[in-house]
Amino acid sequence: MDHPPFDGVVSERPTPFNPPLTGGVQKKFVSQPFAASSTLRRATGFLAAFALVTLISCGGDYNNTSGAVTPPAAGGGVTGNAYLGPIVGATASLFNVNPNGTNNGAAIETVTTTATGFVFTNGITGPARICVTGGTYLDEATNTTQTNTLTLCALVGGTTSQVFVTPMSSFVDEIVKAQLRLNAAPTAADFTAALTAADDLVKSVYNVATPVAGLNPLFDKTEATLHPDQYKLGAVLGAYSQLIADYLARCGGDRHEVLRALLADIGDKVFDGKTIDAVGAILTVQYTCNGAAVNLPIGAGTADVVTALTEFANTTQGLAMDLAGNRTIIDTVKANIIGGAAAPAAIKTLPSQGLIAIDTIKNIGYVPIYTHDAGGNGQIAVVDLNVGVANPVLKLVSLPGTSTAIATNFFADNGRVYVLAASGSNITVHVIKSSDNTVEFSIPATGLSFNGSFGGVIVDGKRNHVVVAGTSTIGLLDISTATPTWVATSVINVGGTDSFSLNSETGLIFVSSDGSMKTVDSTVTPMTQRVYSASLGTTDGVAFDSLTGMMIITPEFQDKAYVINMNELPATGTGAAPTLDVPGIGTSAPVSEGPGGQVAVNVLTHQGLVADEFGHNLRLVQMPTVPITGAATATNAFTVAAAVLPKPLINGTATQLGMRGDPNSVTIDPARNFGYVLADTQASFHGFNVNFPLFLVRVDLSGAVKGTPWTPSMQAIQMP
């Protein structure tokens, strides 16, 4: 993106703005004429730094509009810019703000934005809001000129010299207004607290250190190193631009409709398709799609934004920014969007019983291992999942009183890892604090038992439950209080837990065990179940895509998978939902119980990673990306590509691996689109208490193309 040439010193304070860029694709903006005061001339020298105006709060009391507005000293004044792309010809209005978050009277000043931003003649020394309406902009994703139909705002709490108005700053503004409406008589202190909390939340969403209203988005690839926070916001702006294009293609109408809905959505501080009214009642957010009012998808503000960011990386502007080359930075942003405090439970909790818990924000894995501590207790390994680290195993955590570590799951909202472990047939759930990796609680799962295989653990963050399974029984751990409580009355027998998955939106658990299939309603106590009657062979691995309501299930000993539309599951009886048979594309020896024994779903890409149990074959299956009617078809559900595990060197010899199954070990980090699986050197069925070398294998799931050979990047990390 071109910056106008720098023509003088604008401020004595450091500035993030840069001289004209070289290299890469640059956008051209035509400056519009404006008054040639000395302040304005100094402000026109750079696209992003614009000396920001300071709105003088009237007499220091922002409930009072009778005070005089004082012009800034020479070189002072508030400047900034408004972005979808830089918005030109818009009306920028400057307001004093009341403690309840509303504007205090009419605008203090209005100006017209230009290609270099906006410049007010007043300054800001107290709570103030700048809003921008109308204008046109060069869209980041499509490189086309568009008309702005939104009102975007930035809210600040005190003396400020630069303000940048973006969708991200507007999220802060909407949170503050919605939260202050819950208070009948908010004070100035309430306003400050609400603004601080909103700033902190939005900072965490995009993984930046500064409130977004003070960050100028930057778009050149060099900024990834020079000004990483501003580079991140440039990338996020591109993601929202791509999101708008995606929804426009799907729905038509006003191109900004989805962003307008997201501004309403975030009022309750979570992008979940819901918001709150003035008394805290939950409201469903709707938007217009194909001329009809429909509910905003639960993943619109998180999963769809991350998907759009991935798509934006392949646009002209995304390539110029080298988003792919700065994957570590961008993946961290993605992880915070889908794993942070503003993400709903359906996004941030893994839906199937993979053995490996992943803290996606810290990029840490919690891996059950075969070895024991000196006292004979089972252990898990805490593993740094960043690619290329020299010593990835950070710590071993002992599981007191239990000899077999079976499975783990992570809950971002409370920073806890839930570990399923056994001593003989008795099952215990260990609760580990991720802050220091210490065991906080060890809770007997009364009524559950373990016979050497099956079982697993899934967090249901929406209901503050952890679904815990023994070999043939399932129960719930209540995590709604500081001390978790085992719900003994929830326990039911399901005949086998070879594989199970949770639809966090509906609370439905699907249990698959060597051809026996059941659906379990986990929203009632005791849980209720009914048989799922369908001829799908010796079914095993199963995983939900909670964002679409689709499910994938894989039979053992067959090179195929089934994609099932569980949105149309019969409400009564034992009938099956609409199903598509998705054939595989071949395997290579050794084939064990698979190639379809286990599966996990990336809810962002809507792809299932299918893996052999105890063999080495992998394949990637595309599922429908949006909810559908009836059965999936070969155009929206198909096998993309296949691959096999690497052969790591053991004592200097390339050695065959087989993937750990019963229970399934396949897990996916959706933010980075990495699959993980446990594998050892025995490519045939075996139990847990063994001495084979154990590996955590990482598979990069990006880049697979249907009909093209797939050789994904993989690493086999040896466990202790």
N, C-alpha and C positions, 0 to 999 in steps of 0.2 A: 504494500500500500504506500503510495507516494506521500511524502510530507512536503508542504510548501517550504521553500528555502528559508533557513534561519537568517534573520536580518538584525540581530541585536540582542543585548542582554535584557531578559524580561523580569527576572527576579533574582534576589541574592540567595534564595533558598535553592537546594539541589532540585533538579527537574528531571523527570523520566523521558522527556521528549528528545528526539534525535534529529540530526540533519537528514537530508534526503537519503533514502536507502539505495543500495546498489545490489543488483542480482535479484533473481526471483521475479515473479509476476507482480507488477505494481499497478494500483488503481489510480485513475486520474480524476481529480476533483476540481471543478472550476470555481474559483472564489467568486463570491458575490460582493458587490460594493457595499460599504457601510461607512459611518462617520469616521473621519480621520483624526480623532483626538489622540493625544500622546499616549494615553492609556490603551486605546484600541490599537494603535500602530504597534506598540510593544506586544500586544496580545496576538497579532496576526503572524508572528514569525514561525509558528510551528503548529502542526495539526493537533497534537495531543496535549500540549502543556498549557495552552491558553491561561493566562493569569486570571485566576477565578475571582469573581466578585464576592464581596462580603456584605451580606444584608445586615444593616445596622438594626438590631432589635430596638423597638421604640422605647427609649428610656430604660432599657434593660428589662422591661416587663412585657413579656410577649402575650399578655392578656389585654394590653392597652395599645390602641392604635393612634393615640393622640400625639405621641412624640414626633419630633422632626426626624426625617430620614437624612442622614449625613453623607455627603459624597465622600468617596475614599481619598486617601492621600495619593500623591503622585506615585504611580507604579502599583497601587493597591487595586482593590476591586475584585469581584468574583468572576471568573471565567470558567469555561468548561465545554463540554460537547454532549450531544445526545446521540445515542447509537441504536439502530437496528443494523444498518450500516450508518455512517455519519448522516444525520438527518438535516437536510437543507430546506430553508424556507418555512420552518415550523415556528410556532409561537411558543416561546419560553417565558414562563411566568414565575415570579418570585414572591413567596408568601411568608409572613410570620405565622407561627403555629402555636395553637393553644395546648394546654396540658393534656387534653383529651385527644390530641392528634389531628384535630380539624384545623382548617385554615382560619386565621384571625382576620376576617374581613377580606376585602378585595386585594388583588395582587399589588404589591409595593411597586412593581415595575414589570413591564413586558418588553421583550425584544424579539427580533427575528434571527433564527439560527442561520449560519452560513456554513460553507465547507470547512471553515476553521473553527466552528463551534458557536458559542454565544458569549457575549460580554455584557454584564450589567454595570450600571454606574453606582450601584449600592453595594454595601458589604454585609456579611453575615457575622453577627456576634452572639446570636442566640438561636433557639430552635427555629428552623426554617425549612421550607420545601420549595424545590424547583420542579415544575411540571412542564412537559413539552407535548404539544398537540399538533397534528397535521404535518405538512412537509413531505418531502420525497427523500429517498435514500437509494444507494446502490447496494443491492442485496448481496451479502457475502457468499452465499452458496450458489446462487444462479447467475451472479454478475449482471443482473438486470435492474433497471430503475423501477422502483415501486413507490406507491403512495401509502403513507402511514395513516392508519385509521385508529391507532391506539392513543391513549394518554399515558405517558410514562413519567414517573416521578422519582426524585431522590430526596430523602429526608435526612437532615443533619441536626445535631444537637447544640452546636455552639460555633465559635469562631472558626471559619473555614475560608480558604482562599481558592480552592478548586473543587468543583462538583461535576461528576460524570453521571449522566442519566442513561440508564440501560434497563433491560428487563430485570437484571439482577438487583439493581437498586430499587426497582419497583416492587420486587418481592419483599424487601425490607419494609418499604412503606406500607404495603398491604398487611403485613404481619402486625406492625405497630398499631395501625388503625383497628384491626379486628380484635386484638388483645385488649386495647384500651376501652373498647366498647363494652367489655365485660365488667368494667369498673364504673359504678354510678357517678362517682365524683373523683376522677383521677387528679393527682397533684403533679407539680413539676417533677418531683422525685419519681412518681410512677411513670411519667413520660420518659425520663432518662433511663430508668430500669428497663422499660419495654424496648426502647431503641437499642440499648446495649445488648439485650438478649437477642433481638432480631438480627443485629449486625453480626453477633457471634455465630448464630445459627447459619446465616447465609455465607459467612466466611468459611465455616466448616464444610458446607455443601460443595464449594468450589476449591477448597484446600488453599486458601489465601490467608495472609497474615494481617491484612488491612481491610477496614470496612470498604465494601465495593463502591460506595459513592465517591471515594477518594482515589479510585484506581482507574486510570485511563487504559482501555484495552489497546494492546499493541499486536501487530500482525506479521512482523518480519521474523524469520526463523532465528536470527541472531538474538532476539529478545528472550528466547527460552533460557539463555544463560545470563544475559544482562539484567533482565527484569522479568523473572519467571512468573510472578503473580499477574502482571499485566498481560503477559503472553497467554497464561491460562484463561484469562477473561476474554481475550481475543478469540481463542479457540472455542470457548463456550458460546460467545456471540455467534460464531459460525454454526455451532450445533443448533442453536435456536432458529437460525435462519434456515437450516436444513430441515428442522422439525416442522417449521411453517410450510415449507415446500412439500414435505411428506403428507401432512394433513390436508393441504390444498389439493394434492393429487387424489387423495382418498375421498374428500368431502365437497370440494368446490366451494363457492361462496366467497366470503370475506377471508382473505388469506391470513389475517391475524386472529381468526376466531379461536384457535387452540391456545395461543398465548394469552388472549383475554381470559379464557377459562382458567388457565394456570394462575393468573393473578388473583382470581377468586379462590382457587384451590388452596393456596398456601396460607390463607388466613388462620387456619388452625395449626400451623407450623409443620404440617406434614403434606407432602404431595401424594394424596391418596384418593383423589376424586371426590373428596368431601370438604366442607368448610363449616363454619359456625355462625350463628346469628348473635344478636346482642345479649341473649341470655345463655349462650353456650349450646343451644340446641344444634344437633348435627344436621347439615343440609347436604343434599347431593348436588354436585356441580354439573351443570349441563352445558353443552355447546351445540351449535347448529352444524349438522352434517347431512349433506344432500337434501337440504331444505327442511329437515326435521330436527327437533330438539332431542338429543340423546345424552346419556350419561357420559361424562368424561372418563375414559379408560383409566383404571387404577395406575397403570404404568406410564401415563402420559408425561408426567413431570420428572420421571426417573429413568425407567428402562428405555422409553422412547427417546429421551434426550441423549442417553449414552449411545444408543443405536445411531441417532442422527450425528453424533460427534464422530463415530466411526465412518459414516458415509461422507461427512464433510472433509475428512482427511484425504479423500480421493478426488475432491473438486480442485479446480484451478487454484483457488485461494488456499485450500488446505495443503496442496502439494507445495505451493510457494512457502508456506509456513513450516513445511517439513514436519508435520504432525507425526507421521510414521517414524521419522528419525528421532523424534523426541518422545518415543512411546512411554518411557518411564514416567515422565511428567504427566502425560495425558492419561495413562492408566491410573495414576494416583487420583486425578480429578474424577475419573469414572468410578473408582472405588468409593470415593466420598459421596458422590451423587446417589449411588445405589445402596451404600452400606451405612450412611450417616444418619443423623437424627431426623432429617426431613424425609427419609425413605420409609414407605409402609412395610409392614411385616412380610407381605407377599413378595417383596423384592429382596429383602435382606436376609431372609432365612432360607436355607437350602431345603428343597422339598422332599428329597429322598434320603435313604438311610446310608449314605456313603460313610465310610469309616473315618474319614479325615475331616476334622473341623478346620475352617479357614476364617481367620480374621482378615477380611479383604482390605480394610483400611491400613492396618499395620503390615499386611502381607506376611502373616505368620500362620503356620500350619501346626496342628496338634495331631500327632500320628501314633496310633497304637503300635507297639513293637513287641517282638517275641521275647526279648530278654527280661530278666528279673533283677531287682536290686539285691543287695547283700542279704536282706531279710526274706527273700523269696517273694516279695510283692511284685505285681505287675507294674509296668511303666508305660508312659507315653513320652514321645520325643517332641520337644518344641523346636520347630524348624523355620529358619529364615527362608522364605520362598522367593526372594529376589534372585533373578537369573544371574548366574556367574559368581555368587559369593563363595569365598574359599572354604569357609567352615560353616555350613548351613545349620548344623545341629547346635542349638543354643543352650539347651538344658534338657535333662531327663527329670520327669516328675514321677515320683513313686505313688502308688495307689494303695494306701494302707488297708491291710486285711483282705486283699483280693489278689489272686494270682494271675488272672487272665484279663488283659486290656482288650476290649472287643470293638468299641466304636466311640466316636466323639462327635459333638456338634457345638457350634458357637452361636451365641446370641449377642448381637452388637449393642442392643439397648442397655443391657446391664453389664456388659464386658465379662460374661461368664462362659466357661467351657464346661459342657456336661459330658461326662465320661461314663460309659457303660462298662462295668467290669464284673467278673465273677470269681467266686471261690467255690470250687466244686459246682453244685447246682444252684447255689445262692447268688443272687444278683444285687449289686450295689451301684447307685449313681453317685459318682464323685463330682463335686462342684468346685471348679478351679477358677480363681481370680486371674484374669489375663494380665492385670497390672503388675503382678509379681510372680505369677505362675506357682502359687501355693494352693494346696487343697483347703478349701474353706469349709465344706460339709461332705460327709459320707453318709448317704441316706439309703437304708435297705429298701429294696423294691419288693415289699411283701406281696406274695401271691404270684410273682414271676419266678421262672426257673430256667436254667440253661443246661443243655445236654451236650454242648461241645460245638454247636453250629447255629446258624441263623441269628436273629436278634438285631437290635439297632436302636438308634435314638434320633429323634427329630424335634427341634424347637418349634412350637406354635406360638410365635410372638403376639399374634393378634388376640389370643385368648389367655396369654400368660401360662401356658402349659408346656411341658415337655412330654412328648409321646415316647414311651419306653417299651421295648419289646424284648421278651425272652424268646426261647425257642418256639413256643406255641401259644404265648400269652402276651397281652398288651395292657398297659396301664398308664396313668397320667401322674406326673409330678407337677404340683401347683407352685409356680414361681412368682405369684402375684405379691408376695411379702418378702421381707429381707431374708427370712429363714424359710427355705423351700419345704413343702409338706407333701409327703406321699399320699395320694388319694386311693386308699385301699379299695373303696367301693367302686372304683372305675374299672377294675381289672376284669378282663374277659378272656376266654379261651377262643383262639381263632384257628387252631389246628396246625399251624405252621407259619413262620414269618420269614420264609426264604427271601422275600423282598417285599417292602411296603413303601408307600409314598403318601404324602399329605398334600391335599389342596387347601392351602392356608386361607383362601377366600371363603370356602364353604365349610371347612372343618371335616371334609370327607377324607377318610383314609382308605386306600386301596391296598389289599393284602394279596400277594401272589405267592403260591407255594406249590411248585411242581404240578401245575395244572389246576390246583384248587384255588379259586378266586373269590374274594369277599369284599364288600364295601362296608365300612364301619363309620357310624356317625359319632364323632368324638365330642360333639357339643352337648351331649346329655350324659348323665351319670346314673347307673352304669352305662357304658357305651353300648350301642345297639349295632347289630350286623345283619346282613342278608347276603345270600349267595348271589354271585354274579355268574350267570349262566351263558357261556359262549364257548364255541369249539375253537380254541386257540392253541391246542397242543399242550406240551409240558411247559407252561408259562413260568417265567422266573422274574427277571429284572423288570421293574416298573417305575415310572417317574411322571409326575404331573408338570405341566406348564400352567401355573396358577393364573398367568395373565391372559391366557386364551381359553382356559378350560379344557384344553386338549391333553391327552395322556398317551404315553408310548409304553408298550409292553413287549418283551422279547421272550420267545420260547427257547428252551435249551435244545441243542442238537439240530437246529435248523438255521439256515442263513437267511433270516428274515426278521422283521419287526412288524408290530401292528400299531397304527395310530388311531386312537379312539376319541370321538367327540363326546366327552363326558358332560357337556352342556345339555345333551339330550338323553341323559340317563333316565330310564323310566322311574317315576316317583314311587311306584309300588311294584310288587312282584319280583321276579328274578330276571327280567329281560336285559339284553345287552344294548349298549349304545352303538350308534353308527361307527363302523370300523373299516379301515383300509389296510390291506395286506401290502407291506412295503418290502419287496425282495432285496436281498443283498447283492453283492457284485463279486462273490467268490472269496475264498480263504486260502491260507497256506498253512501247512503243518508246522508245529503241532496244534491240532484242534482238540480241546478237551470237552468241557460241558457246553461250550458255546457253539458257534460264535455269538450267540445272543443271550448269554446268561445274566448280564447286568447292564444297567443303563443309568445315565444321569442327564438332566436337561439344563441347558443354559437358557434362562428365561428372557435374556436380552436378544440372543440370536435366534431363539426358538429352534435350536438344534439339539438332538440327542446324541450323546456319545455312547455307543453300544460296544460292549467288550465281552470277550470270552471269559468264562470262569476257569482259571487255572491254565488257559492257553495264552496265545500272544496276539490274537487278531483284534483289531479295532476298526470301527467304521463310524461315519458321521451321517446322521439322518436329519434331513430338513423336515420340519413340521410347519403347519400353517402359522403365519405370523399375526393373524387377527382371528377373533372368534368367527366361526363359520356356521352355516346351517347344513345339516346332514353330514354325510361322510366326507372325509378328506379325499382328494383326488391325486393322481400322479403328477399334477402340475403344482400342487402346494405341499405335497408330502412325498419324499423320495430319498433314496440313498445317495449321498453326495460323493463320498469317496471312502476308500479303505486304506489301512496301513497296519504295520506290525510293530511290536515293541523292539527297542534296541537291545543289543547284546553287550552288557557291560563287561569290562575286564575284571576277572577274579583270579588272583594269583597269575596274572599275565595272560589268561585265556579268555577269549570272548565266550560268554556263557549264556545259554538260553534261559529266558525268564517266563514264568507263567503268572497271570494276574490273580491276586488273592480274591476269593469269593466266599460265599456262605458265611457271613453276610457279604453283600456287595461292597466293594471298596472304591468304586468309581465316584469321583467328586469333581465338581466344576467350580472354578473361580470365574463368575460371569464378567467381572469388571475387566479382567485381563484376557479373558477367553482362553484360559488354560484348563485342561483336564488333568486330574491327578488320579493315580491308581497305585495300590500296593502290589508289589510283585516279588516273588522269590524264585529260587532256582529249582523248584519242583513243579514241573508242568503237568500236574495231575492232582486229583482231589486229595486234601489232607486237612487235619484239624489245626488248632491254634498253637498248642504248646509244642513247638518244633524248634530246631536249631539251624534251619536253612538261613543263609544270608538273605536279608530282607531289604528291598529297595522301594523308595518313593519315586515313581516315574512321573515326570511332567511332560505334557503333550501340548504344543501350541496348536490350537484348533482353528486359527485364522488362516485364510489363504486357500482353503480347499475349494475346488471348483468341480462341479458335476461333469463327469466324462473325462476327467484329467487325472493322471497318476498323482497320488498324494504322498509326499515324503515330508511329513511335518517335523519341525524341530522338536527333539525330545532329549531329556536328560534323566539318567537313572542315578538317584542320590542314595547312597548306601546308608541304612539306618544302623544304630548301635546294636 
